[in-house]
Amino acid sequence: MILKVTNSTGQTLKEYKASSKQVIDPQSAYIVTDMMGDSKARAALGWNQDYLPYLNKLGVHTAAKTGTSNAQVGKKRGREVKTNPADLLAHVGVDAREVEDVIITHLHYDHAGNWDRFPKARFHLQDKEMQFATGRHMCQDPFRHAFEVEDVVSMVRAVYGKRVVFHDGDEEIAPGISVHLIGGHTMGIQSVRVMTRNGWLVLASDASHYFWGVKENKLFSIVFSVADMLAGYDKLKKLADGNVEMVVPGHDAEVMKRYPASKAGLEGICVRLD
């Protein structure tokens, strides 16, 4: 690299001067940098909420998000699994062994483990997510990175065990509970809509990792389709009847501050979303 050009008398004819231009805001730069290092993936959370299944009280035992497969997988990825999600259910009076339906929003490692803790459950999954996790896109490291092969193989075994219910788009799975294909983060990510005493509540899962995603149309760094992610934000708001405050993101620690604890003693562990 040439830094300076001078003539025979020492006069400077041309000199390189460093310059910089901000092309991304500091917040986004920090998040992207943090997320791309797996040892700190989603480190902004630091909360048990990241592994906590969402529940409803509509007369059926249904859970969404079963969490990281085990402590070993968490350790390998720089995540500490403090409590198995199945054990956390007991705090709100639900026995994981009796849960009949589990909604798998997508098959990333932090959403798709612990099958053995739900022996009676059927697993609800989008056709496109199984296609994504077992198809040609897994030949690419950026897409494969957030999947654990044993989790995916376990889901395939569940298919052969007649324990998977596939959905092709939007569908009601019980009165007041429906799944909705969003896409974007993965090919077949789905969100869950639940009727509550305050109206429709939308559990976005990773269709919007943080509140700023759905509120400000900001992209998240792990993405299969940018177009689908942006369109998904609009769909999430529509599902919530236009009330963005009723859209709950999948990885935002702010959730633990905005909603009250399910009961005394569960502060910082479990919140009531309705």
N, C-alpha and C positions, 0 to 999 in steps of 0.2 A: 504494500500500500504506500503510495507517494503522499507525503504530508506537506512538503514544501518544494517550490521550484524557484531557484535564484539565477541571476545572470552572472557574468564573469566578474562584476564589481561587488557582488554580494547583495544586490538589490532583490528584494522578494517580488517575484512576478505572480506567483499563485501560491496560496497557502490553504490547506484544508482546515475548516472549522467545524467542529462537531455541532450538530443541532438535533433537536428531538421534537416530536409532535405527539401529543396524546391522541390515541385512536380508540381507546376504550376507557370508560370511567373506572376509577380506582376500585370501587366495590366489585364490579364485574371482573376486573383483572384478578383480584384476590380470590374470588370464588373459583374462577376457571383454573388458576394455578393450584389451588388447594385440592380441587376435585380430581385433577389429572394425576395427582400423586396418590396411589392407592392406599398407602399407609395412613393417609389422613382423609380418606374418602368420606365425605359428608361429616367431617369432624366438627363442623359448627354446631351439630346437634348436642352430642354429649349427654343424651337423655335416654331413659328407658323407653320413652314414648316411641322411639324409632323402631322398637321391636314389639310394641304392644298391639295386639289385635283390636280392631274396632268391633263393638257389639251393639246390638239393638235389643229392645225389650218389646218386641211385637208378637210374642207368643211362640216364636220358633228360635231354636238355638242356632244362630248363624254368626260366623266370624269371618273377618277379612284380614289377611296378612298373617302368616304363620311364623315369620321371622327367619333369622340366620340359622342354618342347619344345626350347628353345634358350636361349642366354644373353640374347637380346633379351627373351624373355618373362619370364625371371627378373628382369632389370633393371627392366622395366616394373612388376613387382610387388614391387620392393624386395628381391629375393633374388639372391644371387650364386651362379651356377652355376660351381663351380670345375672340375669334371670331368664330362664326359658319362657317364652311367651305362653306356652301351655300352662305353666305354673301360675303365671300372673292372672289367668282367668279365674282362679279360685278366689282371688281378692274381691271379685264382683259376683261371687256365688254361682259360677259356671264350672262344671266339670268337663274338661276337654274330652274326656272319654265318651261323653254323651252328646257332643256337638254333632248335628246331623248334616250340616252344610257349611262348607268353607269356600269363600270366594278368593280365588287367587288372582290378584290384579295383574300380575305379570310374573315371569319366572326368574327374575334376578335373585342373586343369592340371599339377599336380605329380606326377601318376601316369600320364599318358596321352600322352606325346609320344615323339619319336624313332622313329616307325614305320620310317623308311627305314633305320635301323641294324640292323634284323632282317629281312632280305629273304626268308628261308626260313620265317619263323614264321607259325603260326596264332595268332590272338588269341582268348582265352577270355573271354567277357563274359556277364553276366546279361541276359536279355530286359528286365527292368525298368529296368536302367541305360540301355540304348539308348532305351527309351520315355521315361525321365526327361530325358535329354539332348537329345532331339529333339522333345519334346512341349510341351504347353501350359504346363508349369511354368517353362519357360525364358522366358516372357513376364514373369516376376517377377524384379526385380533381385536380391533376396536369394538366390534359388536359382541364378541365372545367374552370379553374381559369381565363383565359383571355377572356371568352365569357360572354356576358350579355344575359340572357334568353329572355328579351323583344326584343332584336335585332333579335335573331334567330326566335322567334315567328312571328315577323313582316315579315321576309323573307318567312316564311311558308304561311302567309296570302297573300303575293305578288304572290306566286306560284298559289294559288287558284284564285287570281285576274288576272291570265294570264299575269303577268308582269315580269316573270323570264325566261331568256333564258339560258338553261343548256348547258354546253360544256363537252365533254368527251375527254380531251387531248388538242391538239393544233388546233387552228382554226382562220381563218381570219374573223373579224366581220365587216370590212369596208376596202376599198382600203388603204393600208399602215398601217393598225392597226390590230394586231393579239394578241390573248391570248395564253399562253403556260403553261400547267400544269408542276409545278416544284415539289411540295411536300417538305417534310422535316420539316419546321416550323409547318405546319399543314398537314393533310392528303391531302387536295385539294387546297393548295395555288397556285395561278397562277400569272405569271408576264405578262407584256404587252410590245409588241415590236411596235415601231412607226418609220416610215421612215421620216427622217428629211433631211435638206439640207446638213448635215454632215454625212449622212449614217444612218444605223440602230441604234436607241437608245432603250435601254432596261430598262424599269421601273421595277426594281426587286421587289419592295415592300419589304415585310419581308422575301423573299427568301434569301436576304442578308441585314441584318439590317444596317450594317456598311460597309465602303469600305474594311476594313481588312478582312471581311468574304470572299468575292469573290476573293480578291487579294491574300490572304494568306491561304485560305482553313481552316479558324478558325471557330469552332462551336459556335453557339449562344446557350444560356442557355435554352431557351424555344423551345423544339424540340419534334416532334412526331416521326420522323425517322432520325437517324443520317446518315444512308446510303443515304437516299434520299436528305438530306441537302447537303452532299458532292457532290453527283452526280449532284445536282441542280446547284452548282457553275460552274461546267463544262458546263452545258447546257446554263446558262446565258452568258458565254463567247462565246459559239458557236453562240448563237442568235445575238450577237454583232459582228459577223464576226471576232472573236478573239481579238477584241479591248476592253480590260477590262475598259478602260477609258470611254466607251460609256454605261457602266452599272451603273445605278443610284440606290443606296441603299434606303431603305425606312425610316430609322431613323437616318441618320447621319447628324449632324449639319454642317458638312464640305460642304454639298451640297450648303448651302447658301453662302459659301465663294468662291466656285469654279465657280459658274455660276452667270451671271449678273442679276440684277433686271429686271423684266419684263418692267418696265418703271420707270421714276423718281418718287420718293416718296414711292416706294414699297420695298426699301432696307430692308432686314431682314424679309420680309413678303412673297414675291413672286419672283421667279426667272424664267428666260427663259432657258429651257433646250436644245433647238435646236441650 
